[in-house]
Amino acid sequence: MNKVNTVKQNYEEQLMRLPNVTGVGIGEKQGKTVIKVFVTQKIPQSDLQPQEIVPKSIEGCETDVEEIGTITAQ
């Protein structure tokens, strides 16, 4: 298993506790494998407490925050 998968598994529960976070996955950004953090709405960092901010990288693996809105069952 590659490092990104391991880091995602290790931190998924912690990331899911952050405000607005609805999911965590693996994706690609500019040709690099990244940890995708899906949120209902992107909020300026200035409006968040330091402990509520998704880190730019975790253990050397980049993160990418993607706004996907509210998820509802179809």
Backbone as CSV, one residue per row, in Angstrom:
resi,resn,N_x,N_y,N_z,CA_x,CA_y,CA_z,C_x,C_y,C_z
1,MET,0.855,-1.193,0.000,0.000,0.000,0.000,0.890,1.242,0.000
2,ASN,0.533,2.231,-0.794,1.400,3.402,-0.847,1.187,4.322,0.350
3,LYS,2.100,5.249,0.499,2.106,6.131,1.666,0.814,6.947,1.791
4,VAL,0.300,7.459,0.664,-0.911,8.289,0.718,-2.074,7.494,1.306
5,ASN,-2.237,6.235,0.881,-3.318,5.404,1.430,-3.158,5.213,2.928
6,THR,-1.934,4.944,3.380,-1.671,4.721,4.800,-1.976,5.977,5.605
7,VAL,-1.492,7.132,5.131,-1.717,8.392,5.840,-3.210,8.713,5.876
8,LYS,-3.916,8.497,4.748,-5.369,8.740,4.708,-6.063,7.900,5.768
9,GLN,-5.728,6.605,5.833,-6.373,5.731,6.811,-6.075,6.185,8.237
10,ASN,-4.847,6.614,8.481,-4.449,7.024,9.825,-5.125,8.311,10.281
11,TYR,-5.464,9.196,9.346,-5.985,10.519,9.703,-7.445,10.752,9.320
12,GLU,-8.070,9.774,8.650,-9.436,9.975,8.156,-10.407,10.342,9.284
13,GLU,-10.350,9.611,10.383,-11.273,9.872,11.497,-11.080,11.285,12.045
14,GLN,-9.832,11.700,12.179,-9.511,13.032,12.686,-10.015,14.112,11.719
15,LEU,-9.815,13.915,10.421,-10.273,14.885,9.432,-11.796,14.973,9.392
16,MET,-12.466,13.838,9.560,-13.937,13.811,9.517,-14.555,14.598,10.676
17,ARG,-13.793,14.839,11.730,-14.315,15.598,12.878,-14.275,17.108,12.644
18,LEU,-13.583,17.553,11.596,-13.484,18.983,11.321,-14.822,19.507,10.791
19,PRO,-15.135,20.794,11.058,-16.402,21.359,10.591,-16.507,21.281,9.071
20,ASN,-17.701,20.992,8.579,-17.989,20.966,7.141,-17.442,19.759,6.401
21,VAL,-16.570,18.950,6.992,-15.985,17.824,6.265,-17.029,16.719,6.131
22,THR,-17.243,16.280,4.867,-18.239,15.239,4.602,-17.606,13.954,4.096
23,GLY,-16.330,14.010,3.727,-15.676,12.804,3.239,-14.188,13.009,3.050
24,VAL,-13.472,11.888,3.016,-12.023,11.907,2.798,-11.714,10.812,1.785
25,GLY,-10.882,11.122,0.812,-10.547,10.136,-0.201,-9.157,10.374,-0.756
26,ILE,-8.865,9.661,-1.818,-7.589,9.801,-2.515,-7.909,10.363,-3.893
27,GLY,-7.139,11.330,-4.333,-7.380,11.917,-5.639,-6.089,12.399,-6.253
28,GLU,-6.226,13.200,-7.282,-5.054,13.707,-7.980,-5.170,15.215,-8.124
29,LYS,-4.042,15.887,-7.954,-3.991,17.337,-8.141,-2.670,17.650,-8.810
30,GLN,-2.736,18.238,-9.990,-1.544,18.597,-10.766,-0.595,17.404,-10.924
31,GLY,-1.171,16.245,-11.216,-0.378,15.049,-11.479,0.169,14.348,-10.245
32,LYS,-0.178,14.833,-9.067,0.289,14.204,-7.826,-0.878,13.540,-7.117
33,THR,-0.616,12.430,-6.468,-1.645,11.778,-5.650,-1.757,12.551,-4.344
34,VAL,-2.981,12.921,-3.987,-3.218,13.732,-2.783,-4.350,13.135,-1.957
35,ILE,-4.449,13.593,-0.727,-5.582,13.237,0.136,-6.656,14.289,-0.114
36,LYS,-7.796,13.856,-0.639,-8.905,14.768,-0.912,-9.759,14.889,0.347
37,VAL,-10.071,16.114,0.732,-10.955,16.363,1.867,-12.156,17.100,1.301
38,PHE,-13.314,16.443,1.341,-14.538,17.001,0.765,-15.311,17.763,1.844
39,VAL,-15.720,18.989,1.509,-16.439,19.835,2.466,-17.739,20.328,1.833
40,THR,-18.722,20.647,2.679,-19.972,21.186,2.157,-19.737,22.577,1.592
41,GLN,-18.842,23.342,2.235,-18.591,24.706,1.800,-17.190,25.101,2.247
42,LYS,-16.434,25.708,1.341,-15.105,26.217,1.716,-15.293,27.478,2.544
43,ILE,-14.571,27.556,3.633,-14.655,28.696,4.548,-13.268,29.320,4.623
44,PRO,-13.169,30.643,4.570,-11.850,31.275,4.679,-11.155,30.849,5.980
45,GLN,-9.853,30.604,5.885,-9.104,30.181,7.075,-9.268,31.178,8.208
46,SER,-9.427,32.459,7.873,-9.559,33.492,8.898,-10.834,33.312,9.729
47,ASP,-11.830,32.574,9.187,-13.086,32.336,9.910,-13.056,31.045,10.716
48,LEU,-11.935,30.315,10.658,-11.828,29.037,11.366,-10.839,29.144,12.520
49,GLN,-11.054,28.321,13.523,-10.082,28.193,14.602,-8.901,27.387,14.056
50,PRO,-7.685,27.606,14.583,-6.522,26.867,14.063,-6.730,25.355,14.034
51,GLN,-7.400,24.794,15.026,-7.601,23.335,15.076,-8.679,22.866,14.093
52,GLU,-9.382,23.804,13.444,-10.426,23.436,12.490,-9.926,23.458,11.036
53,ILE,-8.711,23.919,10.823,-8.167,24.062,9.470,-7.598,22.732,8.990
54,VAL,-7.953,22.343,7.766,-7.373,21.141,7.153,-5.904,21.462,6.848
55,PRO,-4.981,20.653,7.351,-3.565,20.947,7.080,-3.242,20.850,5.584
56,LYS,-2.290,21.657,5.116,-1.896,21.644,3.694,-1.235,20.319,3.323
57,SER,-0.603,19.678,4.304,-0.040,18.350,4.084,-0.034,17.604,5.418
58,ILE,-0.061,16.281,5.314,-0.030,15.411,6.490,1.069,14.393,6.248
59,GLU,2.051,14.383,7.121,3.184,13.454,6.990,3.776,13.479,5.578
60,GLY,3.863,14.674,5.005,4.469,14.820,3.681,3.528,14.565,2.512
61,CYS,2.274,14.186,2.787,1.284,13.959,1.722,0.408,15.208,1.610
62,GLU,0.340,15.780,0.395,-0.472,16.984,0.200,-1.957,16.679,0.372
63,THR,-2.695,17.699,0.826,-4.148,17.578,0.891,-4.753,18.551,-0.120
64,ASP,-5.983,18.269,-0.511,-6.716,19.138,-1.419,-8.149,19.204,-0.916
65,VAL,-8.583,20.410,-0.536,-9.950,20.589,-0.043,-10.846,20.894,-1.234
66,GLU,-11.919,20.119,-1.376,-12.835,20.293,-2.498,-14.248,20.503,-1.971
67,GLU,-14.865,21.598,-2.412,-16.237,21.913,-2.005,-17.203,21.101,-2.857
68,ILE,-18.081,20.336,-2.195,-19.034,19.520,-2.959,-20.484,19.776,-2.552
69,GLY,-20.692,20.721,-1.632,-22.054,21.035,-1.225,-22.602,19.982,-0.269
70,THR,-23.892,20.076,-0.012,-24.542,19.155,0.900,-24.896,17.867,0.167
71,ILE,-24.567,16.748,0.787,-24.858,15.449,0.185,-26.209,14.966,0.699
72,THR,-27.081,14.570,-0.230,-28.368,14.011,0.157,-28.581,12.700,-0.590
73,ALA,-29.321,11.808,0.019,-29.625,10.530,-0.637,-30.537,10.785,-1.825
74,GLN,-30.299,10.069,-2.906,-31.129,10.236,-4.114,-32.297,9.276,-4.086
